[in-house]
């Protein structure tokens, strides 16, 4: 599977690389490697170009493959900006030495400190939450309380979640390490694994579909997947999503786990001024509003209104931990997940 992903990403990158090379002869520009799908970012890039006259060249691909490409290209990389998902991946990019620190009062004023690297190597652009989702009619939300309670034997055979190699789950576990310590988190992991309804398989949408179909009663998934399903053109997706409720855990304590999609300027950037303009554009109110509406994520800028779909799930308290800490604890989280038998 990894080989197929690499081949697909390489082919895509080679094609896009031709466009970048041609554009180098043109005027002001910025080149992006993005793990976000083109449809989720291109409209913003087109708006940026229309407002500034700066051409934007986009390469999309699998997150890990793009990071490997950046590492392999080194100082010869044409990329000015790297966009990826989850603080765990952003931390890997920083640790790999492919990013450079950026200082901008526009960015620091717009983005809360918890959602950006303390040293300025990456900045969150949008927020996603990973709450507990439950099958309406089979789970009384009054039975739900915290992530920690999911290890309780009352949930045995009732939980669906994707595999441990998923960075979203790794960051969730890292957040528990921060809150509860390594020993307690390892014990929790063993209880959670014992409560799985089936071996982990598929993505977040698959966990939601499984809960809707009665294969489990609880799913752990990022909210924007549910938002996409609720607004999908395919009736089957809308029907499945309508059977699922959202519960915000740990509201009496630290709050629900959140993460980011984010970006950083590459160390090899040749168009630093244009790249900084684009990073700052991403956190402007119009850009934040568009993204919130288009992808059912939460704006990283607190003053921007949530989409109607997101608002329907209610307000919630978010875990205030700096997401950079979750990236630092990623390797430890993976070790604990392995020891607990989470595959």
C-alpha positions in Angstrom: 0.0 0.0 0.0 2.8 2.4 0.9 4.5 1.6 -2.4 1.3 2.4 -4.3 1.0 5.7 -2.4 4.5 6.7 -3.2 4.2 5.9 -6.9 0.9 7.8 -7.1 2.3 10.8 -5.3 5.5 10.7 -7.3 3.6 10.7 -10.6 1.5 13.6 -9.5 4.5 15.5 -8.2 6.4 15.1 -11.4 3.5 16.4 -13.4 3.0 19.4 -11.1 6.8 19.9 -11.1 6.7 20.7 -14.8 4.2 23.4 -14.1 6.4 24.8 -11.4 9.5 24.9 -13.7 7.6 26.7 -16.4 6.3 29.2 -13.9 9.8 30.0 -12.6 10.3 32.3 -15.6 7.2 34.3 -14.8 6.8 37.1 -12.3 6.0 37.0 -8.6 5.0 33.5 -7.5 4.8 31.0 -4.6 5.1 27.2 -4.9 3.2 24.9 -2.5 3.4 21.2 -1.6 0.0 20.4 0.0 -1.4 17.3 1.6 -4.8 19.0 1.5 -6.9 18.1 -1.6 -6.9 20.6 -4.4 -10.6 21.2 -4.2 -10.2 22.3 -0.6 -7.6 24.9 -1.3 -7.6 26.0 -5.0 -10.5 28.5 -4.6 -8.6 30.3 -1.9 -5.4 30.3 -4.0 -7.2 31.7 -7.0 -8.6 34.5 -4.8 -5.2 35.2 -3.4 -3.8 35.5 -7.0 -6.6 37.8 -8.1 -6.0 40.1 -5.1 -2.2 40.2 -5.2 -1.1 39.2 -8.7 1.1 36.5 -7.2 0.9 33.2 -9.2 0.4 30.1 -7.0 1.8 26.7 -8.2 0.3 23.8 -6.4 1.6 20.2 -5.9 -0.8 17.9 -4.0 -0.1 14.4 -2.7 0.0 12.1 0.3 1.3 13.9 3.4 4.1 11.5 4.2 5.2 11.2 0.6 5.4 15.0 0.2 7.5 15.3 3.4 9.9 12.6 2.1 10.1 14.5 -1.2 11.0 17.7 0.7 13.7 15.9 2.6 15.1 14.3 -0.6 15.2 17.6 -2.5 16.8 19.5 0.3 18.0 23.0 -0.6 17.0 22.3 -4.3 13.3 22.0 -3.5 11.1 24.4 -5.5 8.5 24.4 -2.6 8.1 27.6 -0.6 5.2 26.4 1.6 4.4 23.0 3.0 0.8 22.4 4.0 -0.2 19.3 5.9 -2.7 17.9 8.5 -2.2 17.3 12.2 0.4 18.7 14.6 2.1 15.3 14.6 3.0 15.7 10.9 3.9 19.4 11.3 6.3 18.4 14.1 7.9 15.8 11.9 8.5 18.4 9.2 10.1 20.7 11.8 12.2 17.9 13.2 13.3 16.9 9.7 14.8 20.3 9.2 12.7 21.2 6.1 11.0 24.3 7.6 12.3 27.7 8.6 11.0 29.9 11.4 8.8 32.7 10.4 7.9 35.8 12.5 4.8 37.7 11.7 2.6 39.7 14.0 -0.3 39.1 11.6 0.0 35.4 12.2 0.6 35.5 15.9 -2.3 38.0 16.4 -4.7 35.9 14.4 -3.8 32.4 15.7 -4.0 31.4 19.4 -0.7 30.3 20.8 -1.9 26.7 21.3 -2.3 26.3 17.6 1.1 27.4 16.4 4.7 26.3 16.9 6.3 28.3 19.7 9.3 28.9 17.5 7.4 29.9 14.5 8.1 26.9 12.3 4.5 26.2 11.6 1.1 27.8 12.0 -2.4 26.3 12.3 -4.7 27.3 9.5 -7.9 25.5 10.5 -9.1 23.5 13.5 -10.7 20.0 13.6 -12.2 18.3 16.7 -12.1 14.6 17.5 -15.0 14.0 19.8 -17.1 10.9 20.6 -19.8 10.1 18.1 -22.6 7.8 19.0 -25.5 5.9 17.4 -28.7 7.7 18.2 -31.2 5.4 19.8 -28.6 2.9 20.9 -26.5 5.1 23.1 -28.0 7.5 25.7 -25.6 10.5 25.6 -26.0 10.7 29.4 -23.9 7.5 29.6 -21.0 9.3 28.0 -18.5 11.5 29.8 -14.8 11.4 29.0 -12.3 9.8 26.6 -11.0 7.9 29.7 -14.4 6.3 30.3 -14.2 4.6 26.9 -12.0 2.0 28.6 -14.9 1.1 30.9 -16.1 -2.5 30.4 -19.7 -1.2 29.7 -18.4 -0.3 26.2 -17.0 -3.8 25.4 -17.6 -4.7 21.8 -19.1 -1.3 21.0 -16.3 1.0 19.8 -15.1 1.7 16.2 -11.9 3.6 15.5 -9.3 3.5 12.8 -5.9 2.0 13.1 -3.0 3.1 15.4 -0.9 4.2 12.4 -3.3 7.1 11.9 -1.8 10.3 13.1 -5.1 11.6 14.3 -5.3 8.8 16.8 -1.7 9.2 17.7 -2.2 12.8 18.6 -5.3 11.9 20.6 -3.2 9.5 22.6 -0.5 12.1 23.0 -3.1 14.4 24.5 -3.9 11.8 27.1 -0.3 11.3 28.0 -0.1 15.1 28.7 -3.3 14.9 30.8 -3.0 11.6 32.6 0.7 10.5 32.3 2.3 7.5 30.6 1.3 4.8 33.0 -2.4 5.7 33.2 -2.6 6.2 29.4 -1.1 2.8 28.7 -3.7 1.2 31.1 -6.4 3.2 29.3 -5.2 2.0 25.9 -5.5 -1.7 27.0 -9.0 -1.1 28.1 -9.9 0.8 25.0 -8.6 -2.0 22.7 -10.5 -4.6 24.7 -13.7 -2.6 23.8 -13.2 -2.6 20.1 -16.2 -3.9 18.2 -13.9 -5.0 15.3 -10.3 -4.8 14.2 -9.6 -1.2 13.1 -10.1 -0.7 9.4 -10.8 2.1 7.0 -10.9 5.9 7.6 -13.0 8.1 9.8 -16.0 8.0 7.4 -15.9 4.2 7.7 -16.2 4.3 11.5 -19.2 6.6 11.2 -20.8 4.3 8.6 -20.2 1.3 10.8 -21.9 2.9 13.8 -24.8 3.9 11.6 -25.1 0.3 10.3 -25.1 -1.2 13.8 -21.6 -2.7 13.7 -20.7 -0.6 16.8 -22.4 2.0 18.9 -19.5 4.5 19.3 -17.1 6.0 16.7 -14.2 8.3 17.2 -13.8 10.6 14.2 -13.0 14.1 13.2 -16.1 16.3 12.9 -15.4 17.5 9.4 -15.9 14.0 8.1 -19.4 14.0 9.6 -20.0 17.4 8.2 -19.1 16.3 4.7 -21.4 13.3 5.0 -24.3 15.3 6.2 -24.0 17.6 3.2 -23.0 15.0 0.6 -24.8 14.6 -2.7 -25.0 10.9 -2.1 -28.1 10.0 -0.2 -26.6 7.0 1.5 -23.9 9.2 3.2 -26.5 11.7 4.4 -28.7 8.9 5.8 -25.8 7.3 7.7 -24.6 10.6 9.1 -28.2 11.5 10.3 -28.1 8.5 12.6 -25.0 9.8 14.4 -24.9 12.3 17.4 -21.8 14.3 18.6 -20.8 14.2 22.2 -18.2 16.6 23.6 -16.1 14.7 26.1 -14.1 16.0 29.2 -16.2 19.2 29.4 -15.8 19.2 33.2 -12.1 18.9 32.8 -9.5 19.7 30.2 -12.0 19.7 27.2 -12.3 17.8 23.9 -9.3 17.0 21.7 -8.6 19.4 18.8 -6.0 19.5 16.1 -5.1 21.6 13.1 -4.3 21.6 9.4 -1.3 23.9 9.2 1.5 25.3 7.1 5.1 26.3 7.3 7.6 28.1 5.1 10.2 25.6 3.7 13.9 26.1 4.4 14.5 26.0 0.7 12.0 28.8 -0.1 13.1 31.1 -2.9 10.0 33.3 -2.7 9.9 34.2 1.0 8.0 37.5 0.7 5.2 36.0 -1.5 5.1 32.9 0.7 4.6 35.1 3.8 1.9 37.0 2.1 0.1 33.8 1.4 0.4 32.5 4.9 -1.0 35.7 6.2 -3.8 35.6 3.7 -4.8 32.1 4.9 -5.7 33.6 8.3 -7.6 36.6 7.0 -11.2 36.7 8.0 -12.6 36.1 4.4 -10.3 33.1 3.9 -11.1 31.7 7.3 -14.8 32.1 6.7 -14.6 30.4 3.3 -12.7 27.4 4.6 -15.1 27.0 7.5 -18.0 26.9 5.2 -16.3 24.7 2.5 -14.9 22.0 4.7 -16.9 22.1 8.0 -13.7 22.7 10.0 -13.4 25.3 12.8 -11.7 28.6 12.0 -8.4 28.9 13.7 -9.2 32.6 14.1 -11.6 32.9 17.1 -13.6 35.8 15.8 -14.8 34.0 12.6 -18.3 32.5 12.6 -18.7 28.7 12.4 -20.7 27.1 9.6 -24.3 26.2 10.3 -23.5 22.5 10.2 -20.7 22.9 12.8 -22.9 25.1 14.9 -25.5 22.4 15.0 -23.2 20.2 17.1 -23.1 22.9 19.8 -20.3 24.9 21.5 -17.7 23.1 23.4 -14.6 23.5 25.6 -11.4 22.5 23.8 -8.3 21.1 25.4 -5.9 24.1 25.7 -2.7 22.1 25.4 -0.2 23.5 22.9 -0.4 21.2 19.9 3.4 21.3 19.5 3.6 19.2 22.7 1.5 16.5 21.0 4.0 16.4 18.1 6.8 16.0 20.5 5.0 13.0 22.2 4.1 11.3 19.0 6.7 8.6 19.2 5.8 7.8 22.8 2.2 7.6 21.9 2.9 5.1 19.1 5.0 2.9 21.5 2.1 2.8 24.0 -0.4 2.0 21.3 1.8 -0.9 20.1 2.2 -2.3 23.6 -1.6 -2.2 24.1 -2.1 -4.2 21.0 -3.8 -1.5 19.0 -3.1 -2.4 15.4 
